[in-house]
């Protein structure tokens, strides 16, 4: 196993695919189906070529190659982080045993389920973002969208490789299903809620890449701990690519806040709609929506699924090796968010393994808070008193302990009627969405930017903002 990818193969890889002809043939026969899916469900605006990075090695230095590539010719490949032959399982009942190169029979179904759920999100996000190219605020942003899209396609390949290589016939069937389900479909929707929502405008795209891709970061971080070594290694490398996706979200929202703040100060008004920008109240509603649907992606506050995954060694905790406990949690307990018996929001004590979704969600929430601080600093340095905030953990939840109650952003339980009356103040309304969409006109001239967003501080890969990142024809 080398760190460099072999690009002479039909499917670039660093897993020695040519040594296993059966697997190679199986994946080569999945490849045209992937391309058919990409043509039908991938970016609807295929430009001549795009300045893209392509993974060429998994080594720390110089893992990516930058060039103009027609998107359909992007070389989607299979790259696993370097193998550590002495790697030991770091948690659960098998802690201290050698990591697995194969799938143990008793954990087959659970591992397959985790890989299928992870795999399902990747093409889903490409589908959700399919039409955004037509309204990009700049060539720089258009490039970033396409980079995210091709890499989510590669992450699908990462999971499909595991299904084909380690799960036989049913793995191949699951790989086919990943191309059959589709985001928002009534007959065969994507598995997790957030991946059936729409991403119809660029504000949604930045919110998605900030909040929903960040769930990806945390879930991949827990799967990177997995005793199943190929899953661990594939997630490790995916995380490297994922960092860019979150940068797109973080700086995207920075730039929207910056532009709004600029116009608020310049015109001494909160209502920047007359100036073609997005009001802070609308930003807050989009934030509330994307944050709350992303909180749902962590599953229930208590879960026997997650307890089983942890005890079996399939899915660890975020930064497992930094935790100061026995990494088995057989007799530990923790407090999780809950609806108390008196119907109030509170906490309850449960066995720690049962509460691991809450543990991960809390890590995620702390990370999300850092983004909000960052945006608030932009408002502060513009001299504005307004602030953005994360709504309460129970707000707008459809999964877990709070799925059956309606809760205000500041954590008050309210009746369904009151929710219906007041929700337009907290979540984007049709009017808000229509307004945001009305701003989405393409600005595809080199060095130009739409009026509702500030230009980025830096270009990509050391290139300036006004670089011609995309050749449209
Ligand atoms: N929507 O025991 P529970 C990414 C289901 S994002 C619909 O509480 P568990 C990316 C659940 O499946 C990262 N259904 O949950 C980002 C279960 O169903 P069954 C994706 C949901 O299993 C942007 C039932 O409710 N990766 O990479 O402990 C762009 C009871 O659930 C939802 C992963 O998620 C929901 N939101 O935890 C591109 C990692 N939540 O078994 C990519 C793999 C729960 O009763 N997945 N349900 O039929 C997992 O680790 C876990 O399955 C979950 C759920 C965290 C998703």
Boltz pocket constraint, residues with backbone or C-beta under 6 A from the ligand:
constraints:
  - pocket:
      binder: B
      contacts: [[A, 113], [A, 114], [A, 115], [A, 117], [A, 118], [A, 121], [A, 122], [A, 125], [A, 152], [A, 191], [A, 192], [A, 193], [A, 194], [A, 208], [A, 212], [A, 213], [A, 214], [A, 215], [A, 216], [A, 217], [A, 219], [A, 220], [A, 293], [A, 296], [A, 297], [A, 298], [A, 299], [A, 300], [A, 301], [A, 302], [A, 303], [A, 304], [A, 305], [A, 306], [A, 315], [A, 357], [A, 399]]
      max_distance: 6.0
